[in-house]
Each structure stands twice: as C-alpha cells, then as structure tokens.
Amino acid sequence: MKNRLALITGASSGIGQATAVALARRGIDSILTYHSNPSGVEATLQAVRACGAQARALRLDVGRSETFPAFVAELGGEPLHYLVNNAGVGRAAAFGEASEELFDELMRVLLKGPYFLTQALLPLLAEGGAVVHVSSSSSEMHCVSPGYSAYATMKGGLNTMSRYQAKELAERGIRVNCVSPGPTRTRLGGDAFAKHPEYIEPLARQTALGRIGESEDVGEVIAALLAELTWVTGQNLEVSGGFRL
Ligand SMILES: NC(=O)c1ccc[n+]([C@@H]2O[C@H](COP(=O)([O-])OP(=O)(O)OC[C@H]3O[C@@H](n4cnc5c(N)ncnc54)[C@H](OP(=O)(O)O)[C@@H]3O)[C@@H](O)[C@H]2O)c1
C-alpha cells in the first residue's frame, strides 16, 4: 500500500523542515516547497529519505497566488492527505512606521497565500485528511510585542480563517487547525537568532519551561495533529513552552 502524502510549504528550513522529518518518521511521504533556498530543501529531502520516506521538492512563492493553478498542475493529480501552510517571513516595524509595502508583503505571504493555496488544493485533498496552518503566539492576547502589529494581524486572520475552513471542510471529514509557535530557533527574520544570540536569553526567561523552542518541538506537534489527534478540529494550539504564561 502507498504511504500517505503531505504537502509542506516552506520546508527548506526551520519548522517546515522539522515537520517533514516528523512526518517521515511516521511513514508519511511529502512534497516540500521552498522559495529561495534550494540547498536547504535538499537537506530536508535527505533527512526525509534517511527516515525511509519519499519526498520531492518544488519551488513555490506563496505570495503569488496567480501561480497556484500552475503549481497545482505540477502535482500531477496525486491525492494529498495532509497540507501544512507553514511558509512565512518575519518582518517587524513600529506601528507608526510600518509601510504599505511591509503590510502588503505580510498579507500576501502569511494570509492570502494560505487562503488561496488551500482553496486551489481542495480537489486534491483526500476525504479524512487534515490541514495545519502555522500561526504565531504573537496573535494571542498575552503575547502583544511592539513591532509586530502587521505580522500578528495576519496571523490573527489565519486563526479566524482556519475555524471557518474547519466548519466548511468537515463535511468531507477534513480537519483544519492552527499551531501557534512561541519564539523558536529558526532562520526567521533574516536569521535573527543566529545574528543576535543576545535575543535568546530574555525570551527564555519569559518562557515557563526556561528556554526558547526548537523547530523539532513544533514539527512534532504539527505531525501529531495531522496524523494522530483525529478528534481535533477548528483549534489553535499554542506550542511555546509556556511563553508569557
Ligand atoms: N521561529 C519563530 O519564532 C516563529 C514563531 C511563530 C511563528 N512562526 C512561523 O513559523 C513559520 C515557519 O517559519 P520558521 O520559523 O521555520 O522560519 P524559517 O526557518 O525562516 O522558514 C521559513 C520558510 O518559509 C519559506 N518562505 C519564506 N517566504 C516565502 C515565500 N514568499 N514563498 C514561499 N516560501 C517562503 C522559506 O523558504 P526559503 O528559505 O526557501 O526562501 C522557509 O522555508 C512561519 O509561518 C512563521 O511565521 C515562527
């Protein structure tokens, strides 16, 4: 019997990469998308194959919804069991200085992309499948940080979108949930944690479990929500080790 198949956007590093590996360990194959980092997605392909699962990589800019029909055609009609809308960029600006350009980029990549990519993939999504959108703790009441008004607005929109999709897709047995990571050591924000390791300790001190997250902490939860926690839909699960608890 063929393995189940997942599509993961932004699988060339960080949380997307860790999700691909967590799914591969469960015997789930994947289609991995990348944007500007082909060597990153190559590393993900190797890690997935080392777990005994199959994977292939395709380039996709989730900020360009006009390319989605051609992207879906490239998939060749194979049924998808799982979709992870993970690709994202982290850009910050004080509210008084945020430009329309910044707002529009975040809107296209973090909100419009997941909305219309999910819509474009509906014909391929298998009955009984599942979708996870990667949101952010920044969209929640207790995590409001100056500089993230535009970013967090898009993630808040994603949370709302996810509940509506959960309602409408339930008739096909498709579950839809959000996972909201807290601060997690990835390449987000132009590799901010590698360039500014001094950012880490203050965030760790605000985290109940005493450290920032690693990509694997989040990837495991996404894989479990997709493949194991089959009575959960329409929820937003914070995965942060208790950030600002
Ligand atoms: N790290 C955190 O602290 C944190 C906290 C809350 C939420 N998140 C969310 O977690 C998700 C994954 O980010 P990450 O932390 O794992 O960061 P990351 O290591 O920078 O990974 C981001 C991924 O998104 C892809 N991507 C960026 N722009 C894209 C575009 N226009 N089209 C398609 N793909 C694009 C990147 O591809 P290329 O590198 O190939 O360009 C990369 O694979 C994002 O949605 C982010 O908002 C992260």
The ligand as an SDF file (V2000), in Angstrom:
LIG
                    3D

 48 52  0  0  0  0  0  0  0  0999 V2000
   10.5210   30.9780   14.5500 N   0  0  0  0  0  0  0  0  0  0  0  0
    9.6220   31.5620   15.3400 C   0  0  0  0  0  0  0  0  0  0  0  0
    9.9460   32.1050   16.4170 O   0  0  0  0  0  0  0  0  0  0  0  0
    8.1770   31.5670   14.9240 C   0  0  0  0  0  0  0  0  0  0  0  0
    7.2150   31.9610   15.8690 C   0  0  0  0  0  0  0  0  0  0  0  0
    5.8720   31.9880   15.4990 C   0  0  0  0  0  0  0  0  0  0  0  0
    5.5070   31.6180   14.2170 C   0  0  0  0  0  0  0  0  0  0  0  0
    6.4550   31.2260   13.3070 N   0  0  0  0  0  0  0  0  0  0  0  0
    6.0010   30.8730   11.9560 C   0  0  0  0  0  0  0  0  0  0  0  0
    6.5890   29.6320   11.5930 O   0  0  0  0  0  0  0  0  0  0  0  0
    6.5590   29.5150   10.1570 C   0  0  0  0  0  0  0  0  0  0  0  0
    7.8750   28.9230    9.6750 C   0  0  0  0  0  0  0  0  0  0  0  0
    8.9280   29.8210    9.9130 O   0  0  0  0  0  0  0  0  0  0  0  0
   10.3090   29.3930   10.5810 P   0  0  0  0  0  0  0  0  0  0  0  0
   10.3280   29.9900   11.9290 O   0  0  0  0  0  0  0  0  0  0  0  0
   10.5480   27.9430   10.4220 O   0  0  0  0  0  0  0  0  0  0  0  0
   11.3300   30.2790    9.7170 O   0  0  0  0  0  0  0  0  0  0  0  0
   12.3780   29.9290    8.5610 P   0  0  0  0  0  0  0  0  0  0  0  0
   13.3990   28.9680    9.0440 O   0  0  0  0  0  0  0  0  0  0  0  0
   12.8270   31.2640    8.0670 O   0  0  0  0  0  0  0  0  0  0  0  0
   11.4910   29.2200    7.4510 O   0  0  0  0  0  0  0  0  0  0  0  0
   10.6070   29.9530    6.6500 C   0  0  0  0  0  0  0  0  0  0  0  0
   10.2560   29.1460    5.4340 C   0  0  0  0  0  0  0  0  0  0  0  0
    9.3010   29.8810    4.6680 O   0  0  0  0  0  0  0  0  0  0  0  0
    9.7430   29.9580    3.3260 C   0  0  0  0  0  0  0  0  0  0  0  0
    9.2880   31.1760    2.6730 N   0  0  0  0  0  0  0  0  0  0  0  0
    9.5340   32.4610    3.0250 C   0  0  0  0  0  0  0  0  0  0  0  0
    8.9470   33.3100    2.1610 N   0  0  0  0  0  0  0  0  0  0  0  0
    8.3070   32.5330    1.2520 C   0  0  0  0  0  0  0  0  0  0  0  0
    7.5160   32.8100    0.1100 C   0  0  0  0  0  0  0  0  0  0  0  0
    7.2460   34.0620   -0.3050 N   0  0  0  0  0  0  0  0  0  0  0  0
    7.0160   31.7650   -0.6000 N   0  0  0  0  0  0  0  0  0  0  0  0
    7.2790   30.5070   -0.1980 C   0  0  0  0  0  0  0  0  0  0  0  0
    8.0340   30.1710    0.8440 N   0  0  0  0  0  0  0  0  0  0  0  0
    8.5350   31.1850    1.5700 C   0  0  0  0  0  0  0  0  0  0  0  0
   11.2560   29.9000    3.4060 C   0  0  0  0  0  0  0  0  0  0  0  0
   11.7590   29.4470    2.1450 O   0  0  0  0  0  0  0  0  0  0  0  0
   13.2280   29.8260    1.5470 P   0  0  0  0  0  0  0  0  0  0  0  0
   14.1610   29.8940    2.7370 O   0  0  0  0  0  0  0  0  0  0  0  0
   13.4770   28.7140    0.5930 O   0  0  0  0  0  0  0  0  0  0  0  0
   13.0830   31.1590    0.8870 O   0  0  0  0  0  0  0  0  0  0  0  0
   11.4560   28.8700    4.5320 C   0  0  0  0  0  0  0  0  0  0  0  0
   11.3600   27.5670    4.0180 O   0  0  0  0  0  0  0  0  0  0  0  0
    6.2560   30.9230    9.6250 C   0  0  0  0  0  0  0  0  0  0  0  0
    4.9140   30.9690    9.1820 O   0  0  0  0  0  0  0  0  0  0  0  0
    6.4310   31.8170   10.8500 C   0  0  0  0  0  0  0  0  0  0  0  0
    5.6440   32.9780   10.7870 O   0  0  0  0  0  0  0  0  0  0  0  0
    7.7770   31.1990   13.6450 C   0  0  0  0  0  0  0  0  0  0  0  0
  1  2  1  0
  2  3  2  0
  2  4  1  0
  4  5  1  0
  4 48  2  0
  5  6  2  0
  6  7  1  0
  7  8  2  0
  8  9  1  0
  8 48  1  0
  9 10  1  0
  9 46  1  0
 10 11  1  0
 11 12  1  0
 11 44  1  0
 12 13  1  0
 13 14  1  0
 14 15  2  0
 14 16  1  0
 14 17  1  0
 17 18  1  0
 18 19  2  0
 18 20  1  0
 18 21  1  0
 21 22  1  0
 22 23  1  0
 23 24  1  0
 23 42  1  0
 24 25  1  0
 25 26  1  0
 25 36  1  0
 26 27  1  0
 26 35  1  0
 27 28  2  0
 28 29  1  0
 29 30  1  0
 29 35  2  0
 30 31  1  0
 30 32  2  0
 32 33  1  0
 33 34  2  0
 34 35  1  0
 36 37  1  0
 36 42  1  0
 37 38  1  0
 38 39  2  0
 38 40  1  0
 38 41  1  0
 42 43  1  0
 44 45  1  0
 44 46  1  0
 46 47  1  0
M  CHG  2   8   1  16  -1
M  END
$$$$
